[in-house]
Amino acid sequence: MTRKNRKIGLDVRGVALDPADADPVVILEDRERRFTLPVPVGPFEAGAIILELEGVKPPRPLTHDLLADFLRSHGFRVESAELSTDEGGALKASLSYRKGLGRWRRELRPSDAIALALRLKAPLRAAASDLVERVEAGEGTVAVDPARADGLWWLEAPERQPEHGRREPG
């Protein structure tokens, strides 16, 4: 594996709401705490991820719980969930799993990869080059306020700079 394609282990730091549109994002952080990557997710996926992070078991299993139980009960082992970018720069994910001598890799949504990796205690990874590209594009600089009383993590809104010749309302 070349240095450019080196995989970096990621941890889920929390779930935040994007200040621009209040859409949920999962905050991923590399284990050395050098990179932070916000991953947009839907509200249902965010809820499933929060439940797993908090150790809350719903009365009936969610879809991710059912799939994780199916994989475990049928002898499959998830080796990793990996995030990457496609040619257009969009985030995508894949799940690598095996049973006996058989090995498979399936593409899935990043939110589903994160939710399954959490439930199955599987490593979550991303290519170092993808992380660096996203940070350089301004997508990886995140300030988080974990002290919010509502239990969600919020992304801090960037300070808006007034347009040239226009005064911001005070």
Number of C-alpha atoms within 10 A of each C-alpha: 6 6 9 10 12 14 19 20 18 23 17 20 18 20 27 25 21 18 13 10 7 11 14 25 24 26 24 23 20 20 13 9 10 8 19 23 22 23 19 20 21 12 13 12 21 24 15 23 25 18 14 18 16 8 10 10 12 11 6 8 11 13 14 21 19 12 15 20 15 12 17 13 9 9 11 17 17 23 19 21 28 25 25 18 17 10 6 6 11 8 16 16 22 18 24 16 18 15 13 8 5 8 13 11 14 10 15 15 14 23 22 22 22 30 26 25 21 20 18 20 12 19 17 25 21 20 18 18 17 21 22 15 14 19 16 11 10 10 15 21 14 18 12 17 12 16 10 10 7 8 11 16 22 24 22 15 12 10 6 7 9 10 8 6 6 8 9 9 5 3
